[in-house]
Amino acid sequence: MNHENLNPRTIAVTAGRPSGDGSPINQPIVLASNFRESPDYARTHGTESWKALETAVGSLEGGDCVSFASGMAAASAILFALAPRIVVVPTVSYLGVRKLIELMQSREQVEARAVVITDTASVLRTCRDAATEVGADRVLLWIETPTNPTLDEGDLPALCHGAREIRVATAVDSTFATPMGQRPLEHGATVVMHSGTKFIGGHSDLMIGLTITNDAKVNEALLESRTFVGATPGALESFLALRGLRTLPIRYEASSRNALQLVERLRAHPAVEWAKNVGPMLSFIVKGGAPAADRACDAVRIITHATSLGGVESTMERRQKYAGDAHVDPGLIRMSVGIEDVEDLWADLSTALSS
């Protein structure tokens, strides 16, 4: 089926399904490492479970998708495949990726240059300086927007276009936005990644990572990375991620509506200094710093006090307690808003803030 002119809601439901008379409507789980009378081997050639998920996600993003064992496996594969000498990375971004780059830098495998992703001119200037030093093909601009956990929004079109003009590759972590919120390849990004563990899976029951690119050489390098580094997705995880993807559009819309109503109420709450949402993600700063924020997190009953995000259930946690997020405000709470009734969520949250 040609998905080019279809709405993303339709693509999410229709892409990656088996075809032909007598075929099942949904792609079954394929539990196999090798195949009869064939040279194919699952790690090298994939399985139908992986391929169905990759077809669906690739159709949504507008490129070729490769699936991995986790979001961090996908991030590692990008760095392995593109082999940059300098990585320009946001100061505020997912702590796992920053730690990976830090470890690589300690082994003299890469050099990290930190930037404020909202300062487009400064970001591109840093990229140009790096390209002058080591060559544009050895520089990678890592873009995360909106950022984790402060929800800073970089100018994605300007960043991708500017980097492309100086021939610097761009990797966009689009986990928070999902294909429902943005499609970075349309702006010239080299590769997009998702922790499919989050909104794509949507039910807090799997770990999977995804990369998407419309550059054939980059896609081949990503496949090579998966094949020989070996971070392959599981059969059940691929099945569950594809099943979760089918409802991504309606989950994302419902969670975003809830988040918008909550952020408006939080901004008016006397215990809150600042609040912002981007889609279903919501961050706010509690007056009174870490002790007050911890009390609020411990007091919720409908909202789950837990890490991670992107499920049908609402979760919240104070982020500064993690060493990798020590730079954020002590009272900042990151909340992933689910699909519960918004009045129940607000009653729970406002009561917790009053604690």
N, C-alpha and C positions, 0 to 999 in steps of 0.2 A: 504494500500500500504506500502511495506517495503522501507523506505527511506535510509537505511544504506549505500548503495553503490552509491547514486545519488549525483550529483554535487549540491552545495548549491543554485545555480541559479535555478535548477530544483525543489529542495525542496521548495523554497520560493513560487513558482508558484503552486505546486501540493498539498502540505500538508494541511490538514484541510478542504478539500472540501467534500460536501455531496456525497454519492455514491448510486448506485441503479438506475434502470430504472425509468424515470420520475422525478428524483430529480433535483433541480435547480443546475446549475454549481457552483454558489457562495452560501455560507452560508447566509441565510436571517437573518435579524434582528429579534430576539425573544424578544418581549416586554411582559414579564410575571413575576409575582412574585410567583405564585403557579400553579399547574397543576391538571387537572381533574382526579379523581380516583387514586391519587398518593400521597404518603407521602412527595414527593419532595417539597422543598421550595427553591426559587432561591438563597437566601443568603447562604443556607447550601449546596445545591447540584449543584449550578451553572445553566447555561443555555447553549443551543447549540451555541449561539453566543460566549460566553466565551470559551467553549470547543474547538471550531474550531480554534480560535486564539492560544490557549494554545497548541493544537496539532502541529500547524505550527511552533511556536517559539521553542517548545520542540524538534521538529525534527531537526531544524537548530542547536540547541545548544547541542543536544545529551543527553537530560534528560527530566524530567517531569516539566512542566511549571504551575505556578499559576499566575493568573492575579489579579491586584489590581487597586484601583481608581487612583493612581498616582505613580510616581517614589518614592516619599517620603513615601507613604504608603507601598511600597515594601521594602524599607530600614527599616522602623519601624517594619515590620513583621519579617524580618530577626533577628533583635535584640530581639524581643519578643520571637521568636521561639527558638533561640539558647541560650538565657538567659546568656550571658557572664558576668563574674564579672569584667574582664579587657578587654578593646578593644584597640588593637594596631592600630592606625589610621594615615594615612599620614598627614604631616603638610600642604602640598598642596593637596587639594582635594575639592570636591564639598562643598560649604559653607553650604548648607542645611543639609547635613549629619553631618558635624562637629558641627553645632549648635544643632542638635538633641542630639548628644552624650554629648555635653556640658550641655544641660538641664538635661539629665539623670544623669550626674555626679553631678550636683548641688543638685539633689534629693537623692544622694548617691545610685543610682541604678546601676551605672557602674563606673569604673575608666578608664579614657582615658590616653593612653601613646602615645605621638606623635613621629613619625619616619620620616626620609627622605626615601621615597620609593625606590629611586635609589641606596641606600646603603644596598645591600642585606644582608651582614654579620651583620650589625648593627640591621636591622629589625629582623632577626632570633634570634640574641642574646637577643633582647628585649622580643621576644616571649618566649624563653627558661627561662629567668628570671621570667617572669610572670607566666609561667607554674609551676615553682618551688615554687612560693609563694602561688598560689591558686588552683593548679591542672590544667592539660592541658585541661580538659573538660570545664573549666570556662574561657578560653581565646579565643578570636576571633581576627584574623588578618584581618583587612579590607584593601583590595587592590583596588586602583584605578589606572589604567594605560591604556592609557595615562591620566595624571592628568589634572584637570580643575583648572585654565586656562593656565598653563604654559607648558603643554604637555610633562612633564617629563615621561620617560618610565622605569618602573620597570621591572626586570627580572622575568616575570610571571612564567615560568616553574620552576626556582630555588626557588622562594618564595613559590609556592604551594607545591613543593616536600619537601622543608625544613620544612615547617610547618606540613606537613603530617607525616614526620618522628618523630616529637615530639608530634604528636597527637593533634595539635592545629588546630581548624577549620578555614577555609578561606572563606571570602565573597568577591567576585570580582564585583565591579561596572564597567561593560563593555559597558556603554552607548555610549562613544565616539567611541569605536572600532567596536561595533556591531558584530553579528556573522560572518560578512564578513571579519572582521579584525583579530579576535581571537576567540578561543573556549576554555575558561578556564577549563571546566570540563575535557577536554582531558589531562590537566596537573595536575589533581588531586584536583581542587578547590572543596570546599564543596557545595557552592551555588553561582550562578551568578545572578546579577540583571541588569535590564535595566529600564531607564525611557523611556518607549515606546512613550512618548510624543515627543521625538526627532526623531532620524533617522528611527526608525521602523514605526511610523506613517507617518512621512516624509512630512506633509503638514501643520504643524502649526495650526491644527484645533481640537486637542483632548488632553486629559490628561489620561495617563494609565501607570501602572507599572507592571513589570514582574519579577518573580523569576524562576530560573531553577536549579534543582539538580538531581543527579542520586542516592541520598541516600534516601531510602524509608521512614525512620524515620524522616528525615529533611523535606521531602515533606509533610508528615502527619502533622508535627508541623506548617508548613506554611499554610496549609489548615485550621488548627484549628485557627490560628491567624486571617485569613481572615473571618472565620465564626463568631468568637466571638468578635473580635475587630470591624468587620463590614465594612472594607474598600473595598467594592466590586466595580468592574468596571461597567460602564453603558453599556447598550445594544448598543447604537449608537457608543460609543467610541470603543467598541470591534469590531464592524463591520468595522469602519473606519481604525482601527489599522491593521486589517487583510488585508484590501484592500491596505493599504500603504505598508505592508510587501511584497506584490506580486512584487513590483517594487524596493524593497530595493537593490538587487544586481546591477542593472543598474544605479540607482541613486547614490549609493555609489561609483561605478567606475567612473562615469562622474564627480562627485564632487571632487573625489580624484585627477583626472587628472587636473582639473581646479586649485585645491589648489597647486599642485606641480609646475605648471607653474607660479602661482602668487608668491609663496615663492621664486623661483629663481630670479624673477624680483625685489621683495622687498629687497632681500639681496644686490642687486646692487644699490638700490635707496639711494641717499644722505641724505634723511630725516629719514632713518631707521637704528637703531643700531643693531638689531637682529631680526631674523625671523625663524620660524620653522613650519612645518606642520606634522601631523600624519593623514593619510587618508584625509578626507574632512575638518578637523579642522586645523586652522592656527592661530598662535599667533605671534605678532610682537611688538617691542618696538619702539616708535616714539621718535626721538631726540627732546628735548625741554620739555619733561615731560608731565604732565597732561594737561596744556593749549593747547599744540600742538596736543595731541591726541584727546582732545575734539573738537578742530576745525576740524580735519580730519573726525571725526564721524558725525559732523553736516553738513559737506560739501558734503557727498555722495548723489547721486541721484538714482542710480540703486540699489546699495547695500542698505539694510534697516538698519537704526540705531535703533537697538532693542536688547533686551535680548533674551535668549533661543537660540535654535540652532536645526539643523538637518532637516530643511525644504528644499524644492526645491529652495527657494529663499536664496540669500546670506544675512547674517546679521553680524553686527559688533558692538562692544561697548568697552568702556574703563572699565576694571574690578576693578581697585583699588577704584573706587567711592563707591563700596559696602563695608560696614563695615566688612563683613566676608572675604573679599579679600584685606584687608588693607595692608597685608604683601607683596603683589606683586608690581612690579615696577610701579610707577605712570603713565608711558607712555605706559603700555602694553595694546594692543588692542587684544581682542579675536574675531576671525572671523570664522563663519560657512559658508563654501563655498558651493554655490548651483550649479545648473545645467545650468545657463545662459551661453551665449557665453563668452568665457574667454577674448576675446579682448575688449568686452564691459565692463566687470568687471575691467580689468586693466585700461582702459581709465578713468573710474569713480574713481578708487582708486588712481591712480597716480595724477589726478587732485586735489582730496581731500587732498592728502599729500602735494601738492604744495601750498595749501591754508595757 
